[in-house]
Amino acid sequence: MFEGEKTWVFWAGLIILTLAALGLFWGIWFMMIVPGGLFAGWQIFVPYTVAGIVFILIGLYMMKSGTRRERQPGTAV
């Protein structure tokens, strides 16, 4: 999926993906260890969870569009 030359867009997407995944996993982990069970802090962390998922998708799209494929001989420009 990510074969070819990596451009700066790929690397920026990788950084966004990594930070979003860290934030998402941190939020899920914190919800598990907060006193009072899983539903005690859900109102606080739902926006962070949704934002983490959205930024993961943005990072994956940037990584996909940030790879240059080699042109195959005989293909149109």
Secondary structure as a PSIPRED ss2 file (coil, helix, strand):
# PSIPRED VFORMAT (PSIPRED V4.0)

   1 M C   1.000  0.000  0.000
   2 F C   1.000  0.000  0.000
   3 E C   1.000  0.000  0.000
   4 G C   1.000  0.000  0.000
   5 E E   0.000  0.000  1.000
   6 K E   0.000  0.000  1.000
   7 T C   1.000  0.000  0.000
   8 W H   0.000  1.000  0.000
   9 V H   0.000  1.000  0.000
  10 F H   0.000  1.000  0.000
  11 W H   0.000  1.000  0.000
  12 A H   0.000  1.000  0.000
  13 G H   0.000  1.000  0.000
  14 L H   0.000  1.000  0.000
  15 I H   0.000  1.000  0.000
  16 I H   0.000  1.000  0.000
  17 L H   0.000  1.000  0.000
  18 T H   0.000  1.000  0.000
  19 L H   0.000  1.000  0.000
  20 A H   0.000  1.000  0.000
  21 A H   0.000  1.000  0.000
  22 L H   0.000  1.000  0.000
  23 G H   0.000  1.000  0.000
  24 L H   0.000  1.000  0.000
  25 F H   0.000  1.000  0.000
  26 W H   0.000  1.000  0.000
  27 G H   0.000  1.000  0.000
  28 I H   0.000  1.000  0.000
  29 W H   0.000  1.000  0.000
  30 F H   0.000  1.000  0.000
  31 M H   0.000  1.000  0.000
  32 M H   0.000  1.000  0.000
  33 I H   0.000  1.000  0.000
  34 V C   1.000  0.000  0.000
  35 P C   1.000  0.000  0.000
  36 G C   1.000  0.000  0.000
  37 G C   1.000  0.000  0.000
  38 L C   1.000  0.000  0.000
  39 F C   1.000  0.000  0.000
  40 A C   1.000  0.000  0.000
  41 G C   1.000  0.000  0.000
  42 W H   0.000  1.000  0.000
  43 Q H   0.000  1.000  0.000
  44 I H   0.000  1.000  0.000
  45 F H   0.000  1.000  0.000
  46 V H   0.000  1.000  0.000
  47 P H   0.000  1.000  0.000
  48 Y H   0.000  1.000  0.000
  49 T H   0.000  1.000  0.000
  50 V H   0.000  1.000  0.000
  51 A H   0.000  1.000  0.000
  52 G H   0.000  1.000  0.000
  53 I H   0.000  1.000  0.000
  54 V H   0.000  1.000  0.000
  55 F H   0.000  1.000  0.000
  56 I H   0.000  1.000  0.000
  57 L H   0.000  1.000  0.000
  58 I H   0.000  1.000  0.000
  59 G H   0.000  1.000  0.000
  60 L H   0.000  1.000  0.000
  61 Y H   0.000  1.000  0.000
  62 M H   0.000  1.000  0.000
  63 M H   0.000  1.000  0.000
  64 K H   0.000  1.000  0.000
  65 S H   0.000  1.000  0.000
  66 G C   1.000  0.000  0.000
  67 T E   0.000  0.000  1.000
  68 R E   0.000  0.000  1.000
  69 R C   1.000  0.000  0.000
  70 E C   1.000  0.000  0.000
  71 R C   1.000  0.000  0.000
  72 Q C   1.000  0.000  0.000
  73 P C   1.000  0.000  0.000
  74 G C   1.000  0.000  0.000
  75 T C   1.000  0.000  0.000
  76 A C   1.000  0.000  0.000
  77 V C   1.000  0.000  0.000
